[in-house]
């Protein structure tokens, strides 16, 4: 969905910080391959879920796909919180204001 266009640049930015400049091409080629494979896999997955859920709820596939679409967003929020905790400086008061 639309969240894909938010998470993709974030993931690419993270990847570029983790690899050496001479490895960018290989890493981004592999990332593109996984993204393309993901499109085909999610299409097959959605068609199969739709076929299986027609007997009890034809809209069930959309709930499943919404859940799958939210997973990257939850993962990005988790990474943001963890990174923020790691970068937080430990401030220890040396003197009190009332002294």
C-alpha positions in Angstrom: 0.0 0.0 0.0 0.9 3.6 0.5 3.1 2.8 3.5 5.5 1.0 1.1 6.5 4.4 -0.2 7.4 5.5 3.3 9.2 2.4 4.5 11.3 1.8 1.3 13.4 5.0 1.5 13.8 4.4 5.2 15.1 0.9 4.7 17.4 2.0 1.9 18.8 4.8 4.1 19.5 2.3 6.8 21.2 0.0 4.4 23.4 2.7 3.0 24.6 3.5 6.5 25.5 -0.1 7.2 27.6 -0.9 4.1 30.8 0.4 2.6 30.5 2.8 -0.4 32.0 0.3 -2.8 29.2 -2.2 -1.8 26.2 0.0 -2.6 25.5 -1.4 -6.0 25.5 -5.0 -4.9 23.3 -4.3 -1.9 20.8 -2.2 -3.7 20.6 -4.8 -6.6 19.8 -7.5 -4.0 17.3 -5.2 -2.3 15.5 -4.6 -5.6 15.5 -8.3 -6.3 13.8 -9.0 -3.0 11.3 -6.2 -3.5 10.4 -7.6 -6.9 10.1 -11.1 -5.6 7.9 -9.7 -2.8 5.4 -8.3 -5.3 5.0 -11.7 -7.0 4.9 -13.6 -3.7 2.3 -11.3 -2.2 0.1 -11.6 -5.3 0.2 -15.4 -5.2 -0.4 -15.3 -1.4 -3.4 -13.0 -1.8 -5.0 -15.0 -4.6 -4.7 -18.2 -2.5 -6.1 -16.6 0.6 -9.0 -15.2 -1.4 -9.7 -18.6 -3.0 -9.7 -20.3 0.5 -11.8 -17.6 2.2 -14.5 -17.2 -0.4 -16.7 -19.7 1.5 -16.9 -17.8 4.7 -15.8 -14.1 4.0 -14.8 -12.7 0.7 -13.2 -9.7 2.3 -11.0 -11.6 4.7 -8.0 -11.3 2.3 -8.0 -7.5 2.8 -7.7 -7.9 6.6 -4.8 -10.3 6.1 -3.1 -7.9 3.6 -3.6 -4.9 5.9 -1.9 -6.9 8.7 1.0 -7.8 6.5 1.2 -4.2 5.3 1.4 -2.9 8.9 4.3 -5.2 9.9 7.1 -3.1 8.2 5.7 0.0 9.9 5.7 -1.7 13.3 9.3 -2.9 12.7 10.4 0.7 11.7 8.9 2.1 14.9 10.6 -0.6 16.9 14.0 0.2 15.3 13.4 3.9 15.9 12.8 3.3 19.6 15.8 1.0 20.0 18.1 3.4 18.2 16.9 6.3 20.3 17.6 4.5 23.5 21.1 3.6 22.4 21.9 7.2 21.4 20.4 8.8 24.6 23.2 10.4 26.6 23.2 9.4 30.2 22.8 12.7 32.1 23.8 12.5 35.8 23.2 15.6 37.9 26.4 16.7 39.5 25.0 19.4 41.7 21.5 20.1 43.0 19.8 23.4 42.2 19.0 24.1 45.9 22.7 24.0 46.9 
